Amino acid sequence: MRKDRTRIARYALRTAGVLGAAAALNAMTAGFAFSQDKPAELVMWNIPLSESYTKFWTDYVEAFNASHADIHVSYEEFDTETLKTKIRAALLAGTEPDIWFFFPGEFTTINHQEGKIRALDDILPVSEYTEEGIRRCSDGDEVICLPLFMAPSAVYYNKALFAEAGIDPGKWANPDRPTLEEFHAATESLTAAGIAPLAVGNSGKWPFMHYYWAAQNRYGGTEALNNAALGQNGGSYEDESFVKAGGFVQDLANREALSAGFNGMASSEMYALFHQGDAAMIYMGPWMIAIAEGNAPEGFDYDLFDFPSFSDGDPDSQTDMMAGLDALFVSSSTEHPEAVGEFLAGFSEPETARRFMIETNNMSTVKGILEDVIASGEANEKLARLAGFLSKAGHTYQWWDWLLPPAVAEEMLNVSQPLSVGDITPEEAAARLEQTARP
């Protein structure tokens, strides 16, 4: 009954406007207000994924606070690396916020099993989310996070720079996914024309490994990755696909396909290289769409294609996509789980979910919304193309720095820079991962 009345109240908020509907919503919800003298105080930590993403959440929080006299949400943002450090420290100290942005994987599973992350089945309408979103957010039979959006990675390219270098993707055997040979030919043409092929800013260590993860998948598929991560079926990080992936990324660096000084470059500089026309390509998640829309100069024209296929790779993995899931988690120590549920439940409301996807250019994980927005023609053209790639993917997989056990993930990042400059061999990098996983 409570959920039905809340839906009516939210409908009033959407149709009458935030300020005008606030009083009406308060009156409607008075019958089930939280029994306390002062508002339930909630703290949410998020990341500034893009200007439009920040605006969506600040507007959402402002509207919620305006319509709920009995709940107040304090909203804070931190860049990804800062948030990662703060969350890990807070979970150790027991000082984590009520709600925070993070990525499902071994780290969050461990913290749920240690009683630090709350299951959400009893406070959220989890049935309103897609099967894939719930699968990624589940630990056994419990849903432990709210799936915000799917984030498949693709190679974005500057059409003017491609034309300047004489590259026509329309002449590739598959314009949506070049072969590795076609991809290398493109980087060589760009280099010959004096254009940096790939924007990479690796001071955070993960952007270079983005290519490593994709290459391992093309060589060995998700089965080899899962077997190594879980230590099952004889799996090992020293398996051939991991060594070959190391060889692939070292070869990219040796070909001078990566932007100059990449190991000292921040991710913000990497994005600027691409949308300011100083590098022709970037392999990244769909947040590149929002970044380009918000920061690229007028007339900037770009397109995208899927990560190259490898003729000597695993035949079953050539359509796979790296597709991370971004999510919200709730602390087990929150004093106000019902208030948290009240706050987060609105995210899956159809109109809210549609607005989130359209305004932030992210793929909704609420059932039917992705298809509906694309069919309506309101989806960003690039996001719709990306969704088409995803619909044809044989398998998807999470970013390794969140998927892998924490110690292995940290060592994987530690090998990034020495591997990129040839200080260690692909075999040595693989051995370090295996030694960390199984000392």
C-alpha positions in Angstrom: 0.0 0.0 0.0 2.8 2.4 0.9 4.5 2.0 -2.5 1.2 2.7 -4.3 0.7 5.9 -2.4 4.3 6.9 -3.0 3.8 6.4 -6.7 0.8 8.7 -6.7 2.7 11.3 -4.8 5.7 11.1 -7.2 3.3 11.5 -10.1 2.0 14.7 -8.6 5.5 15.9 -8.2 6.3 15.3 -11.9 3.1 16.8 -13.3 2.8 19.8 -11.0 6.4 20.8 -10.8 8.9 20.4 -7.9 8.0 23.4 -5.9 4.3 23.4 -6.5 3.9 19.7 -5.8 6.1 19.6 -2.7 3.3 20.6 -0.4 0.8 18.2 -2.0 3.3 15.3 -1.8 4.0 16.1 1.9 0.3 15.9 2.6 -0.1 12.6 0.8 2.8 11.1 2.6 1.9 12.4 6.0 0.2 9.1 6.8 3.4 7.2 6.6 6.0 9.7 7.7 8.9 8.4 9.6 8.3 8.6 13.4 10.9 11.0 14.6 11.2 14.6 15.8 13.7 15.6 13.2 14.3 14.4 9.6 16.2 11.2 8.9 19.6 12.4 7.7 21.1 10.5 4.8 24.5 11.0 3.1 25.2 10.1 -0.5 28.6 10.0 -2.2 28.7 10.0 -6.0 31.2 10.9 -8.8 31.0 13.8 -11.3 30.7 11.5 -14.3 29.7 14.4 -16.5 28.0 17.8 -16.1 24.7 16.3 -17.1 25.1 13.4 -14.7 25.8 15.8 -11.8 22.9 18.0 -12.8 20.5 15.0 -12.8 21.5 13.9 -9.3 21.6 17.4 -7.8 18.1 18.0 -9.2 16.9 14.6 -8.0 18.2 15.2 -4.5 16.7 18.8 -4.4 13.3 17.6 -5.5 13.3 14.7 -3.1 14.3 17.0 -0.2 11.6 19.5 -1.1 8.9 16.8 -1.1 10.0 14.9 2.1 9.9 16.9 5.3 10.9 13.8 7.2 14.0 12.9 5.2 17.0 15.0 4.2 19.7 13.8 1.8 23.2 15.5 1.8 24.8 15.0 -1.6 28.6 15.0 -2.1 30.8 14.2 -5.2 34.4 13.1 -5.5 36.5 12.1 -8.5 36.7 8.3 -9.0 40.1 7.7 -7.5 39.4 9.9 -4.5 36.0 8.1 -4.0 37.6 4.7 -4.3 40.1 5.6 -1.6 37.5 7.2 0.7 35.1 4.2 0.4 37.8 1.7 1.2 39.0 3.6 4.2 35.5 4.3 5.4 34.5 0.6 5.2 37.5 -0.3 7.3 36.7 2.4 9.8 32.9 1.9 9.8 32.4 5.5 8.7 30.9 5.0 5.3 27.9 7.1 4.1 24.4 5.7 3.8 24.6 5.5 0.0 27.6 5.5 -2.3 28.5 5.1 -5.9 30.8 2.1 -6.7 31.2 -0.9 -9.0 30.1 -4.5 -8.4 32.9 -7.0 -8.1 34.9 -9.1 -5.7 35.5 -6.1 -3.4 31.9 -5.3 -2.8 31.0 -9.0 -2.6 33.6 -9.4 0.2 32.2 -6.4 2.0 28.7 -7.6 1.8 29.7 -11.0 3.2 31.5 -9.3 6.0 28.2 -7.5 6.9 29.2 -4.0 5.7 27.0 -3.7 2.6 23.2 -4.1 3.0 21.0 -6.3 0.8 18.3 -4.2 -0.9 15.6 -6.7 -1.7 13.4 -5.6 1.2 13.6 -1.8 0.5 13.8 -1.5 -3.3 11.6 -2.7 -6.2 14.4 -4.9 -7.6 12.0 -6.6 -10.0 11.8 -3.3 -12.0 15.5 -3.7 -13.1 16.8 -5.8 -16.0 18.0 -9.3 -15.6 21.5 -8.3 -16.4 21.5 -5.4 -14.0 20.3 -7.6 -11.2 22.7 -10.4 -12.0 25.7 -8.0 -11.8 24.3 -6.6 -8.5 23.7 -10.0 -6.8 25.6 -12.0 -4.3 23.9 -15.3 -4.3 20.1 -14.8 -3.8 20.5 -11.2 -2.5 20.6 -8.0 -4.5 23.3 -5.8 -2.9 23.3 -2.7 -5.2 21.1 -0.6 -7.3 22.2 -1.0 -11.0 22.5 2.6 -12.3 23.5 2.0 -15.9 25.4 -0.3 -18.2 28.6 1.2 -19.6 29.9 -0.7 -22.7 33.3 0.5 -24.1 33.9 1.3 -27.7 36.5 3.1 -29.8 35.4 6.7 -30.5 37.1 8.4 -33.5 37.4 11.9 -34.9 36.0 11.8 -38.4 37.9 14.8 -39.6 41.3 13.4 -38.5 40.4 10.0 -40.0 39.7 11.7 -43.3 42.9 13.8 -43.1 44.9 10.5 -42.7 43.0 8.8 -45.6 41.1 6.3 -43.4 37.6 5.3 -44.5 35.9 2.9 -42.0 33.3 2.2 -44.6 35.9 0.2 -46.5 36.6 -2.1 -43.6 35.1 -5.6 -44.0 32.9 -4.7 -41.0 32.6 -0.9 -40.5 31.3 -1.5 -37.0 34.3 -3.6 -36.0 37.7 -3.6 -37.8 40.0 -6.5 -37.8 43.2 -6.0 -35.9 45.1 -5.7 -39.2 42.7 -2.9 -40.3 43.1 -1.2 -36.9 46.9 -1.3 -37.0 46.8 0.1 -40.6 44.6 3.0 -39.3 47.1 3.8 -36.5 50.0 3.7 -39.0 48.2 6.1 -41.3 47.5 8.5 -38.5 51.1 8.4 -37.3 52.4 9.0 -40.8 50.1 12.0 -41.0 51.5 13.4 -37.8 48.4 12.7 -35.8 48.4 10.9 -32.4 46.3 7.8 -32.9 45.1 7.0 -29.4 44.4 9.3 -26.5 45.6 7.5 -23.4 46.1 9.2 -19.9 47.6 6.6 -17.7 48.6 8.4 -14.5 45.7 6.4 -12.9 47.1 3.2 -14.4 43.8 1.8 -15.6 43.4 3.5 -19.1 46.4 1.5 -20.6 45.0 -1.7 -19.0 41.7 -1.0 -20.6 43.3 -2.3 -23.8 44.9 -5.2 -22.0 41.5 -6.4 -20.7 39.9 -6.2 -24.1 42.8 -8.0 -25.8 42.7 -10.8 -23.2 39.1 -11.2 -23.9 39.7 -11.4 -27.7 42.4 -14.1 -27.1 40.8 -16.1 -24.4 37.2 -15.0 -23.7 35.4 -14.5 -20.5 35.8 -18.2 -19.6 39.6 -17.9 -19.3 39.2 -14.7 -17.2 36.7 -16.3 -14.9 38.7 -19.4 -14.4 41.8 -17.3 -13.5 39.9 -15.0 -11.2 38.2 -17.8 -9.4 41.1 -20.3 -9.5 38.9 -23.0 -11.1 39.3 -25.5 -13.9 43.0 -25.0 -13.9 42.7 -21.3 -14.7 45.7 -19.1 -14.2 46.8 -15.5 -15.0 49.8 -17.0 -16.8 47.5 -18.6 -19.4 48.3 -17.8 -23.0 45.5 -15.2 -23.4 47.0 -13.0 -20.6 50.5 -13.2 -22.0 49.3 -12.4 -25.5 47.3 -9.4 -24.1 50.5 -8.1 -22.6 52.2 -8.5 -25.9 49.4 -6.6 -27.6 49.5 -3.5 -25.4 53.3 -3.4 -25.5 53.1 -3.5 -29.3 50.7 -0.5 -29.2 53.2 1.5 -27.3 56.1 0.4 -29.5 54.2 1.4 -32.6 53.9 4.9 -31.0 50.1 4.6 -31.2 49.6 6.1 -27.8 49.6 9.8 -27.0 53.0 11.2 -26.0 53.7 11.2 -22.3 50.7 9.0 -21.6 52.0 7.6 -18.3 52.1 11.1 -16.8 48.8 12.2 -18.2 45.6 12.5 -16.1 42.3 11.1 -17.4 40.9 14.7 -17.8 43.8 15.5 -20.1 43.2 12.3 -22.0 39.6 13.2 -22.7 40.6 16.7 -23.7 43.1 15.3 -26.2 40.2 13.6 -28.0 37.5 16.2 -27.9 39.9 19.0 -28.7 41.1 17.1 -31.8 44.7 16.4 -30.6 44.3 12.6 -30.9 42.2 10.6 -33.3 40.7 7.9 -31.1 39.9 6.9 -27.6 38.8 3.5 -26.2 36.4 4.3 -23.4 33.0 3.9 -21.9 29.9 5.8 -22.9 30.6 8.7 -20.6 32.7 9.9 -23.6 29.5 10.8 -25.2 28.4 13.2 -22.4 32.0 14.6 -22.2 32.1 15.3 -25.9 28.6 16.8 -25.9 29.6 19.1 -23.0 33.2 20.0 -23.9 33.9 19.5 -27.6 34.0 22.6 -29.8 31.2 23.4 -32.1 31.4 21.3 -35.3 33.3 18.4 -33.6 32.2 15.3 -35.5 32.9 11.8 -34.3 31.7 8.3 -34.5 32.5 4.9 -32.9 33.3 1.3 -33.6 33.6 -1.9 -31.5 37.0 -3.1 -30.3 38.9 -4.9 -33.2 38.4 -8.6 -33.8 41.5 -10.8 -33.6 41.8 -13.5 -36.3 44.0 -15.6 -34.0 41.8 -15.2 -31.0 39.0 -17.2 -29.4 36.3 -17.5 -32.1 33.5 -17.2 -29.5 34.8 -13.9 -28.0 35.1 -11.7 -31.1 31.8 -10.0 -30.4 32.2 -9.7 -26.7 32.1 -6.2 -25.1 33.6 -4.8 -22.0 30.5 -3.4 -20.3 30.9 -2.3 -16.8 28.0 -1.7 -14.5 27.9 1.4 -12.3 25.8 1.0 -9.2 24.8 2.5 -5.8 25.5 0.6 -2.6 23.9 1.0 0.9 25.7 0.7 4.2 24.5 -2.0 6.6 25.0 0.5 9.4 22.5 3.0 8.0 20.1 4.1 10.7 17.4 4.8 8.2 16.9 1.9 5.7 13.3 2.8 4.9 14.3 6.3 4.2 17.1 5.0 1.9 14.5 2.9 0.1 12.1 5.8 -0.2 14.9 7.9 -1.8 16.2 5.3 -4.2 12.9 3.8 -5.3 12.1 6.9 -7.3 15.1 6.2 -9.7 13.2 3.3 -11.3 10.0 5.3 -11.9 9.6 5.2 -15.8 9.6 9.0 -16.3 12.6 9.4 -14.0 14.5 6.5 -15.7 13.7 7.9 -19.2 14.9 11.4 -18.1 18.1 9.9 -16.7 18.9 8.1 -19.9 18.1 11.0 -22.2 19.7 13.7 -20.1 22.9 11.9 -19.1 23.4 9.7 -22.2 23.7 6.5 -20.1 22.0 3.2 -20.7 19.2 2.6 -18.3 19.0 -0.7 -16.5 15.3 -0.2 -15.7 13.2 -2.7 -17.6 12.0 -1.5 -21.0 13.5 2.0 -20.8 16.5 1.5 -23.1 14.3 0.1 -25.8 11.6 2.7 -25.3 14.0 5.7 -25.5 15.7 4.3 -28.6 12.4 3.5 -30.3 11.1 7.0 -29.5 14.1 8.6 -31.2 15.0 10.6 -28.1 18.2 8.6 -27.5 21.5 10.2 -28.4 22.5 8.8 -31.8 25.9 7.6 -30.6 24.3 5.9 -27.5 21.8 4.1 -29.8 24.6 2.8 -31.9 26.5 1.6 -28.8 23.3 -0.2 -27.6 23.2 -1.9 -31.0 26.7 -3.2 -30.5 25.8 -4.4 -27.0 22.7 -6.2 -28.2 24.9 -8.3 -30.5 27.6 -9.1 -27.9 28.2 -12.8 -27.2 29.3 -12.0 -23.6 29.9 -8.9 -21.5 32.4 -8.4 -18.6 33.1 -5.9 -15.9 36.2 -3.7 -15.7 39.0 -5.7 -14.1 40.0 -3.2 -11.4 36.6 -3.8 -9.9 35.9 -7.4 -11.0 39.1 -9.0 -9.6 39.9 -9.7 -5.9 41.3 -6.5 -4.4 44.9 -7.6 -4.1 45.0 -8.9 -7.7 43.3 -5.8 -9.0 45.9 -3.6 -7.2 48.8 -5.6 -8.7 47.2 -5.5 -12.1 47.3 -1.7 -11.9 50.9 -1.8 -10.6 52.1 -3.6 -13.7 50.5 -1.1 -16.0 53.2 1.5 -16.3 56.3 -0.9 -16.3 54.5 -3.1 -18.9 53.8 -0.1 -21.1 57.4 1.0 -21.3 58.9 -2.5 -21.5 60.4 -2.6 -18.1 58.7 -6.0 -17.6 57.8 -8.6 -20.2 54.2 -9.8 -20.8 55.2 -13.1 -19.1 56.5 -11.3 -16.0 53.4 -9.2 -15.8 51.2 -12.4 -16.0 53.4 -14.1 -13.4 53.0 -11.2 -11.0 49.2 -11.5 -11.2 49.3 -15.2 -10.6 51.7 -14.9 -7.7 49.5 -12.3 -6.1 46.4 -14.5 -6.6 47.9 -17.7 -5.4 51.1 -16.9 -3.4 
